Amino acid sequence: MSEQHSDYPPKTCEIDRLVTHQRLVDAALAGRKTQQRRNGVYGYPGETFTLGSADFVITGLERQSLGEMTETDARAEGFPDLSTYKQLIISMHAGMDWNDAQEVWVHTFEKLDS
């Protein structure tokens, strides 16, 4: 994890850990998922990663509080609505309460043409 980007903090995890839940991998492959929120930086704009047999590129990286999330953001995460997104996140992280003030890194990405 030695790669650094001058506009962002150092990575907290490798890019291949950005999208790991199979349902979300499938949504990205189908074009229904173009964002992933993480507590830390997993990849920088311009960096590529592979899901299945498809390559993706990170097109944006920004800080956002959970309270700033919109219905559009939830759909970009691969969910039908914000309520469903919140329920899954809470169920995946034992003991977590949704905190509108918590800041996360929004990784925006797109599928590259084959």
DSSP file (Angstrom, degrees, kcal/mol; ACC not computed):
  #  RESIDUE AA STRUCTURE BP1 BP2  ACC     N-H-->O    O-->H-N    N-H-->O    O-->H-N    TCO  KAPPA ALPHA  PHI   PSI    X-CA   Y-CA   Z-CA
    1    1 A M              0   0    0      0, 0.0    10,-0.3     0, 0.0    12,-0.0   0.000 360.0 360.0 360.0  36.2    0.0    0.0    0.0
    2    2 A S        +     0   0    0      8,-0.1     2,-0.1     2,-0.1     0, 0.0   0.658 360.0 109.2 -83.6 -16.0    2.9    2.4   -0.7
    3    3 A E        -     0   0    0      7,-0.0     8,-0.6     1,-0.0     2,-0.3  -0.387  49.5-174.6 -62.8 134.5    1.3    4.2   -3.6
    4    4 A Q        -     0   0    0      6,-0.1     2,-0.4    -2,-0.1    -2,-0.1  -0.924  19.5-152.8-131.1 158.1    0.3    7.7   -2.6
    5    5 A H    >   -     0   0    0      3,-0.4     3,-1.8    -2,-0.3    -2,-0.0  -1.000  18.7-136.5-131.4 128.2   -1.6   10.5   -4.4
    6    6 A S  T 3  S+     0   0    0     -2,-0.4    -1,-0.1     1,-0.3     0, 0.0   0.728 101.5  52.8 -62.6 -24.0   -0.8   14.1   -3.4
    7    7 A D  T 3  S+     0   0    0      2,-0.1    -1,-0.3    -3,-0.0    -3,-0.0   0.550 112.8  42.1 -88.0  -6.5   -4.5   15.2   -3.3
    8    8 A Y  S <  S-     0   0    0     -3,-1.8    -3,-0.4     1,-0.1     3,-0.1  -0.888  87.6 -96.8-136.9 161.7   -5.6   12.4   -0.9
    9    9 A P        -     0   0    0      0, 0.0    -4,-0.1     0, 0.0     3,-0.1  -0.263  59.6 -76.0 -70.6 168.2   -4.5   10.6    2.2
   10   10 A P        -     0   0    0      0, 0.0    31,-0.4     0, 0.0    -6,-0.1  -0.242  59.2 -90.9 -61.2 154.2   -2.6    7.3    2.0
   11   11 A K        -     0   0    0     -8,-0.6    31,-0.2   -10,-0.3     3,-0.1  -0.335  26.6-162.0 -63.5 146.3   -4.7    4.2    1.2
   12   12 A T  S    S+     0   0    0     29,-2.8     2,-0.3     1,-0.3    30,-0.2   0.507  76.9  10.9-103.4 -10.7   -6.1    2.3    4.1
   13   13 A C  S    S-     0   0    0     28,-1.2    -1,-0.3   -12,-0.0     2,-0.1  -0.977  89.0 -87.2-159.6 160.7   -6.7   -0.8    2.1
   14   14 A E    >   -     0   0    0     -2,-0.3     3,-1.9     1,-0.1    29,-0.1  -0.418  36.6-117.9 -75.3 151.9   -5.9   -2.3   -1.4
   15   15 A I  G >  S+     0   0    0      1,-0.3     3,-2.0     2,-0.2     4,-0.4   0.775 109.4  69.6 -61.8 -28.6   -8.2   -1.5   -4.3
   16   16 A D  G 3  S+     0   0    0      1,-0.3    -1,-0.3     2,-0.1     3,-0.1   0.587  95.8  56.4 -69.8  -5.7   -9.1   -5.1   -4.8
   17   17 A R  G <  S+     0   0    0     -3,-1.9    -1,-0.3    25,-0.2     3,-0.2   0.331  80.6  95.1 -99.5   3.7  -11.0   -4.9   -1.5
   18   18 A L  S <  S+     0   0    0     -3,-2.0     2,-0.5     1,-0.3    -2,-0.1   0.952  96.6  19.3 -62.8 -52.6  -13.2   -2.0   -2.7
   19   19 A V  S    S+     0   0    0     -4,-0.4    -1,-0.3     1,-0.1    17,-0.0  -0.957  74.2 141.5-122.3 111.0  -16.2   -4.1   -3.9
   20   20 A T        +     0   0    0     -2,-0.5     2,-0.3    -3,-0.2    -1,-0.1   0.686  35.0  99.2-123.7 -29.1  -16.3   -7.6   -2.4
   21   21 A H  S >> S-     0   0    0      1,-0.1     4,-2.3     2,-0.1     3,-0.9  -0.486  70.9-134.9 -66.9 126.3  -19.9   -8.6   -1.5
   22   22 A Q  H 3> S+     0   0    0      1,-0.3     4,-2.7    -2,-0.3     5,-0.2   0.843 103.0  55.7 -56.5 -38.4  -21.0  -10.8   -4.4
   23   23 A R  H 3> S+     0   0    0      1,-0.2     4,-1.7     2,-0.2    -1,-0.3   0.883 112.0  44.2 -60.5 -37.5  -24.4   -9.0   -4.8
   24   24 A L  H <> S+     0   0    0     -3,-0.9     4,-2.3     2,-0.2    -2,-0.2   0.840 110.1  54.0 -78.4 -34.1  -22.6   -5.7   -5.2
   25   25 A V  H  X S+     0   0    0     -4,-2.3     4,-2.6     2,-0.2    -2,-0.2   0.940 110.2  48.7 -60.1 -46.5  -20.0   -7.2   -7.6
   26   26 A D  H  X S+     0   0    0     -4,-2.7     4,-1.8     1,-0.2    -2,-0.2   0.895 109.8  51.5 -60.8 -40.9  -23.0   -8.5   -9.7
   27   27 A A  H  <>S+     0   0    0     -4,-1.7     5,-2.8     2,-0.2     6,-1.0   0.897 110.8  48.2 -64.0 -40.3  -24.6   -5.0   -9.6
   28   28 A A  H ><5S+     0   0    0     -4,-2.3     3,-1.3     4,-0.3    -2,-0.2   0.925 110.7  50.6 -65.3 -44.1  -21.4   -3.3  -10.8
   29   29 A L  H 3<5S+     0   0    0     -4,-2.6    -1,-0.2     1,-0.3    -2,-0.2   0.841 111.3  49.2 -62.1 -32.8  -21.0   -5.9  -13.6
   30   30 A A  T 3<5S-     0   0    0     -4,-1.8    -1,-0.3    -5,-0.2    -2,-0.2   0.482 118.8-111.8 -85.0  -3.4  -24.6   -5.2  -14.6
   31   31 A G  T < 5S+     0   0    0     -3,-1.3    -3,-0.2    -4,-0.4    -2,-0.1   0.588  90.3 111.0  85.4  10.1  -24.0   -1.4  -14.6
   32   32 A R      < +     0   0    0     -5,-2.8     2,-0.4    -6,-0.2    46,-0.4   0.498  69.1  59.0 -94.2  -5.1  -26.3   -0.8  -11.5
   33   33 A K        +     0   0    0     -6,-1.0    44,-0.2    44,-0.1    -2,-0.2  -0.984  44.8 150.2-129.4 122.8  -23.5    0.1   -9.1
   34   34 A T        +     0   0    0     42,-3.1    75,-2.6    -2,-0.4     2,-0.3   0.278  62.2  56.9-131.8   6.1  -21.1    3.0   -9.7
   35   35 A Q  E     -A  108   0A   0     41,-1.9     2,-0.3    73,-0.2    73,-0.2  -0.981  51.2-173.1-138.4 151.5  -20.2    4.1   -6.2
   36   36 A Q  E     -A  107   0A   0     71,-1.9    71,-2.7    -2,-0.3     2,-0.4  -0.950  13.3-151.1-143.8 125.5  -18.7    2.5   -3.1
   37   37 A R  E     +A  106   0A   0     -2,-0.3     2,-0.3    69,-0.2    69,-0.2  -0.798  22.3 168.2 -96.5 136.3  -18.4    4.1    0.3
   38   38 A R  E     -A  105   0A   0     67,-2.0    67,-3.6    -2,-0.4     4,-0.1  -0.968  45.0-120.6-142.0 155.8  -15.6    3.1    2.7
   39   39 A N  S    S+     0   0    0     -2,-0.3     2,-0.2    65,-0.2    67,-0.1   0.777  98.3  25.2 -66.9 -25.9  -14.2    4.5    5.9
   40   40 A G  S    S-     0   0    0     65,-0.1     2,-0.5    64,-0.1    65,-0.2  -0.691  98.3 -78.2-129.1-178.5  -10.8    4.9    4.2
   41   41 A V        +     0   0    0    -31,-0.4   -29,-2.8    -2,-0.2   -28,-1.2  -0.737  40.5 168.1 -86.5 125.5   -9.3    5.4    0.8
   42   42 A Y        +     0   0    0     -2,-0.5     2,-0.3     1,-0.4   -25,-0.2   0.603  66.9   2.6-109.0 -20.6   -9.1    2.1   -1.2
   43   43 A G        -     0   0    0    -29,-0.1    -1,-0.4   -28,-0.1     3,-0.0  -0.985  64.8-126.2-164.1 157.7   -8.2    3.6   -4.6
   44   44 A Y    >   -     0   0    0     -2,-0.3     3,-2.4    -3,-0.1    14,-0.4  -0.742  44.9 -80.4-108.4 155.2   -7.4    6.9   -6.4
   45   45 A P  T 3  S+     0   0    0      0, 0.0    14,-0.2     0, 0.0     3,-0.1  -0.276 119.6  26.3 -52.6 134.7   -9.0    8.5   -9.5
   46   46 A G  T 3  S+     0   0    0     12,-3.4     2,-0.2     1,-0.4    13,-0.1   0.177  92.6 123.4  94.4 -15.9   -7.5    6.9  -12.6
   47   47 A E    <   -     0   0    0     -3,-2.4    11,-2.6    11,-0.1    -1,-0.4  -0.555  50.9-144.2 -79.9 142.4   -6.7    3.6  -10.8
   48   48 A T  E     +B   57   0A   0      9,-0.2     2,-0.3    -2,-0.2     9,-0.2  -0.733  18.8 177.6-108.3 156.4   -8.2    0.5  -12.3
   49   49 A F  E     -B   56   0A   0      7,-2.1     7,-3.1    -2,-0.3     2,-0.4  -0.959  22.0-124.2-149.0 163.7   -9.5   -2.7  -10.7
   50   50 A T  E     -B   55   0A   0     -2,-0.3     2,-0.4     5,-0.2     5,-0.2  -0.931  16.9-177.1-119.3 135.0  -11.1   -5.9  -11.9
   51   51 A L  E >  S-B   54   0A   0      3,-2.5     3,-2.4    -2,-0.4     2,-0.2  -0.995  72.9 -38.2-124.9 123.0  -14.4   -7.5  -10.9
   52   52 A G  T 3  S-     0   0    0     -2,-0.4   -26,-0.0     1,-0.3    -2,-0.0  -0.468 124.6 -30.7  60.7-125.3  -15.1  -10.9  -12.6
   53   53 A S  T 3  S+     0   0    0     -2,-0.2     2,-0.4    -3,-0.1    -1,-0.3   0.222 120.3  95.5-107.2  13.7  -13.7  -10.5  -16.1
   54   54 A A  E <   -B   51   0A   0     -3,-2.4    -3,-2.5    57,-0.0     2,-0.4  -0.832  63.5-140.1-110.2 143.7  -14.4   -6.7  -16.3
   55   55 A D  E     -B   50   0A   0     -2,-0.4    57,-3.1    57,-0.3     2,-0.3  -0.793  18.5-170.6-100.1 144.0  -12.1   -3.8  -15.7
   56   56 A F  E     -BC  49 111A   0     -7,-3.1    -7,-2.1    -2,-0.4     2,-0.4  -0.897   9.5-149.1-128.8 156.7  -13.2   -0.7  -13.9
   57   57 A V  E     -BC  48 110A   0     53,-2.4    53,-2.0    -2,-0.3     2,-0.5  -0.989  21.4-121.0-128.4 139.4  -11.6    2.7  -13.3
   58   58 A I  E     + C   0 109A   0    -11,-2.6   -12,-3.4    -2,-0.4    51,-0.3  -0.674  29.5 177.7 -77.2 126.0  -12.1    5.1  -10.4
   59   59 A T  E     +     0   0A   0     49,-2.7     2,-0.3    -2,-0.5    50,-0.2   0.555  61.9  13.6-106.8 -13.0  -13.4    8.4  -11.7
   60   60 A G  E     - C   0 108A   0     48,-1.6    48,-2.6   -16,-0.1     2,-0.3  -0.989  49.8-169.2-161.8 153.9  -13.9   10.2   -8.5
   61   61 A L  E     + C   0 107A   0     -2,-0.3     2,-0.3    46,-0.2    46,-0.2  -0.936  24.2 153.3-148.2 120.9  -13.0   10.2   -4.8
   62   62 A E  E     - C   0 106A   0     44,-1.7    44,-3.6    -2,-0.3     2,-0.3  -0.988  41.2-111.6-149.0 156.7  -14.6   12.5   -2.2
   63   63 A R  E     + C   0 105A   0     -2,-0.3     2,-0.3    42,-0.2    42,-0.2  -0.667  40.3 166.5 -85.3 142.7  -15.5   12.8    1.5
   64   64 A Q  E     - C   0 104A   0     40,-2.2    40,-2.9    -2,-0.3     2,-0.2  -0.976  33.5-122.6-154.4 142.4  -19.1   12.8    2.4
   65   65 A S  E >   - C   0 103A   0     -2,-0.3     3,-1.6    38,-0.3     4,-0.4  -0.593  28.1-119.9 -82.0 152.0  -21.1   12.4    5.6
   66   66 A L  G >  S+     0   0    0     36,-2.6     3,-1.4    33,-0.4    34,-0.2   0.850 114.0  62.4 -58.9 -32.6  -23.6    9.5    5.7
   67   67 A G  G 3  S+     0   0    0     33,-2.8    -1,-0.3     1,-0.3    34,-0.1   0.684  95.2  60.8 -67.0 -17.7  -26.3   12.1    6.3
   68   68 A E  G <  S+     0   0    0     -3,-1.6    -1,-0.3    32,-0.3    -2,-0.2   0.567  78.3 117.3 -84.5  -9.3  -25.5   13.7    2.9
   69   69 A M    <   -     0   0    0     -3,-1.4     2,-0.2    -4,-0.4    13,-0.0  -0.299  48.6-161.4 -61.6 142.3  -26.4   10.5    1.1
   70   70 A T     >  -     0   0    0      1,-0.1     4,-2.2    11,-0.0     5,-0.1  -0.666  36.0-101.5-115.5 172.3  -29.4   10.8   -1.3
   71   71 A E  H  > S+     0   0    0     -2,-0.2     4,-2.1     1,-0.2     5,-0.2   0.881 125.3  55.2 -59.6 -38.2  -31.7    8.3   -2.9
   72   72 A T  H  > S+     0   0    0      1,-0.2     4,-2.1     2,-0.2    -1,-0.2   0.901 106.2  50.6 -62.8 -41.3  -29.7    8.8   -6.1
   73   73 A D  H  > S+     0   0    0      2,-0.2     4,-1.3     1,-0.2    -2,-0.2   0.915 108.0  52.7 -61.8 -43.0  -26.5    7.9   -4.1
   74   74 A A  H  <>S+     0   0    0     -4,-2.2     5,-2.2     1,-0.2     3,-0.3   0.900 109.5  48.6 -61.1 -40.6  -28.2    4.7   -2.8
   75   75 A R  H ><5S+     0   0    0     -4,-2.1     3,-1.6     1,-0.2    -1,-0.2   0.888 108.0  54.2 -66.1 -37.6  -29.1    3.7   -6.3
   76   76 A A  H 3<5S+     0   0    0     -4,-2.1   -42,-3.1     1,-0.3   -41,-1.9   0.744 103.3  57.9 -66.9 -21.8  -25.5    4.4   -7.4
   77   77 A E  T 3<5S-     0   0    0     -4,-1.3    -1,-0.3    -3,-0.3    -2,-0.2   0.508 128.4-101.5 -81.6  -6.2  -24.5    2.0   -4.6
   78   78 A G  T < 5S+     0   0    0     -3,-1.6    -3,-0.2   -46,-0.4    -2,-0.1   0.639  84.5 119.1  96.8  16.2  -26.6   -0.7   -6.2
   79   79 A F      < -     0   0    0     -5,-2.2    -1,-0.3    -6,-0.1    -2,-0.1  -0.812  68.1-127.3-115.1 154.9  -29.6   -0.5   -4.0
   80   80 A P  S    S-     0   0    0      0, 0.0     2,-0.3     0, 0.0    -5,-0.2   0.805  87.4  -9.1 -70.6 -27.6  -33.3    0.4   -4.8
   81   81 A D  S  > S-     0   0    0     -7,-0.2     4,-1.8     1,-0.1     5,-0.1  -0.973  71.9 -97.4-162.0 170.5  -33.4    3.1   -2.1
   82   82 A L  H  > S+     0   0    0     -2,-0.3     4,-2.8     1,-0.2     5,-0.2   0.858 116.7  57.5 -66.0 -37.8  -31.6    4.7    0.9
   83   83 A S  H  > S+     0   0    0      1,-0.2     4,-2.3     2,-0.2    -1,-0.2   0.916 107.7  47.2 -60.6 -44.0  -33.6    2.7    3.5
   84   84 A T  H  > S+     0   0    0      2,-0.2     4,-2.1     1,-0.2    -1,-0.2   0.899 111.9  51.3 -64.7 -40.9  -32.5   -0.6    2.0
   85   85 A Y  H  X S+     0   0    0     -4,-1.8     4,-2.5     2,-0.2    -2,-0.2   0.949 110.4  48.4 -59.9 -50.0  -28.9    0.6    1.8
   86   86 A K  H  X S+     0   0    0     -4,-2.8     4,-2.5     1,-0.2     5,-0.2   0.919 110.0  52.3 -57.8 -45.5  -28.9    1.7    5.5
   87   87 A Q  H  X S+     0   0    0     -4,-2.3     4,-2.1     1,-0.2    -1,-0.2   0.905 111.5  46.0 -59.6 -43.2  -30.5   -1.7    6.6
   88   88 A L  H  X S+     0   0    0     -4,-2.1     4,-2.0     2,-0.2    -1,-0.2   0.927 111.9  50.4 -67.4 -43.8  -27.8   -3.7    4.8
   89   89 A I  H  X S+     0   0    0     -4,-2.5     4,-1.1     1,-0.2    -2,-0.2   0.928 112.6  46.7 -60.5 -45.2  -24.9   -1.5    6.1
   90   90 A I  H  < S+     0   0    0     -4,-2.5     6,-0.4     1,-0.2     3,-0.4   0.893 112.4  50.3 -64.2 -39.4  -26.1   -1.8    9.7
   91   91 A S  H  < S+     0   0    0     -4,-2.1    -1,-0.2    -5,-0.2    -2,-0.2   0.808 109.3  51.9 -69.9 -28.0  -26.6   -5.6    9.3
   92   92 A M  H  < S+     0   0    0     -4,-2.0     2,-0.6     1,-0.2    -1,-0.2   0.712 107.9  54.3 -79.4 -21.1  -23.1   -6.1    7.9
   93   93 A H  S >< S-     0   0    0     -4,-1.1     3,-2.3    -3,-0.4    -1,-0.2  -0.842  87.3-138.4-120.6  93.1  -21.4   -4.2   10.8
   94   94 A A  T 3  S+     0   0    0     -2,-0.6     3,-0.1     1,-0.3    -3,-0.1  -0.195  86.2  11.4 -52.8 132.1  -22.5   -5.7   14.1
   95   95 A G  T 3  S+     0   0    0      1,-0.3     2,-0.3    -5,-0.1    -1,-0.3   0.446  93.6 139.7  80.7   0.3  -23.2   -3.0   16.8
   96   96 A M    <   -     0   0    0     -3,-2.3     2,-0.4    -6,-0.4    -1,-0.3  -0.589  35.2-162.7 -81.5 136.5  -23.2   -0.2   14.3
   97   97 A D        -     0   0    0     -2,-0.3     2,-0.4    -3,-0.1    -3,-0.0  -0.909  33.3-104.8-108.0 145.3  -25.7    2.6   14.5
   98   98 A W        -     0   0    0     -2,-0.4     2,-0.6     1,-0.0     3,-0.1  -0.585  38.7-168.8 -69.2 123.1  -26.3    4.9   11.5
   99   99 A N    >   -     0   0    0     -2,-0.4     3,-1.7     1,-0.1   -33,-0.4  -0.939  15.2-159.5-120.2 107.1  -24.5    8.1   12.3
  100  100 A D  T 3  S+     0   0    0     -2,-0.6   -33,-2.8     1,-0.3   -32,-0.3   0.775  92.8  54.9 -56.3 -27.6  -25.4   11.0    9.9
  101  101 A A  T 3  S+     0   0    0    -35,-0.2    -1,-0.3   -36,-0.2     2,-0.2   0.636  79.6 111.9 -83.6 -13.9  -22.2   12.8   10.9
  102  102 A Q    <   -     0   0    0     -3,-1.7   -36,-2.6   -37,-0.1     2,-0.4  -0.409  62.0-141.2 -64.8 129.2  -19.9    9.9   10.1
  103  103 A E  E     + C   0  65A   0    -38,-0.2     2,-0.3    -2,-0.2   -38,-0.3  -0.739  23.5 176.6 -94.6 140.8  -17.7   10.8    7.1
  104  104 A V  E     - C   0  64A   0    -40,-2.9   -40,-2.2    -2,-0.4     2,-0.6  -0.859  33.4-106.5-132.2 166.5  -16.8    8.2    4.5
  105  105 A W  E     -AC  38  63A   0    -67,-3.6   -67,-2.0    -2,-0.3     2,-0.7  -0.878  27.5-148.4 -97.9 125.1  -14.9    8.2    1.3
  106  106 A V  E     -AC  37  62A   0    -44,-3.6   -44,-1.7    -2,-0.6     2,-0.7  -0.850   9.5-163.8 -95.6 114.0  -17.1    7.9   -1.8
  107  107 A H  E     -AC  36  61A   0    -71,-2.7   -71,-1.9    -2,-0.7     2,-0.4  -0.888   5.9-164.0 -96.9 116.1  -15.3    6.0   -4.6
  108  108 A T  E     +AC  35  60A   0    -48,-2.6   -49,-2.7    -2,-0.7   -48,-1.6  -0.850  17.5 167.6-101.3 137.8  -17.0    6.6   -7.9
  109  109 A F  E     - C   0  58A   0    -75,-2.6     2,-0.3    -2,-0.4   -51,-0.2  -0.936  22.0-154.6-146.1 165.2  -16.2    4.2  -10.8
  110  110 A E  E     - C   0  57A   0    -53,-2.0   -53,-2.4    -2,-0.3     2,-0.3  -0.982  29.7-104.3-142.0 154.9  -17.2    3.1  -14.2
  111  111 A K  E     - C   0  56A   0     -2,-0.3   -55,-0.3   -55,-0.2     2,-0.2  -0.596  35.8-130.9 -78.2 134.8  -16.8    0.0  -16.3
  112  112 A L        -     0   0    0    -57,-3.1   -57,-0.3    -2,-0.3     2,-0.1  -0.597  27.3-102.1 -84.0 147.7  -14.2    0.2  -19.0
  113  113 A D              0   0    0     -2,-0.2    -1,-0.1     1,-0.1   -57,-0.0  -0.438 360.0 360.0 -66.4 141.4  -15.0   -1.0  -22.5
  114  114 A S              0   0    0     -2,-0.1    -1,-0.1    -3,-0.0    -2,-0.0   0.477 360.0 360.0 -78.5 360.0  -13.6   -4.4  -23.3
